[in-house]
Amino acid sequence: METGTVEIMNRGMKCLKDHMGVVEAERFISVIMRERFDYTKWQREYFDIKKPEEISKEASEFEKEHPYEGEAIRL
């Protein structure tokens, strides 16, 4: 496995464990593998049923709850 792949897998597992716990993270991965989950298809179906106003509202709420604390250029 190439270095970039290992790094992103490690970061993804850390994120899952930090936010879900070890048991739920393992359960999540099992479901993804068993169901042959297609994230792109799921995302398309999820966003296709939403109105642009809903997406904008959810994005604004997420930004308020999870403010970016790094260096960024605001446009």
Secondary structure, DSSP 8 states (H G I E B T S, - for coil): --HHHHHHHHHHHHHHHHHH-HHHHHHHHHHHHHHT--HHHHHHHHHHTS-HHHHHHHHHHHHHHS---S-----
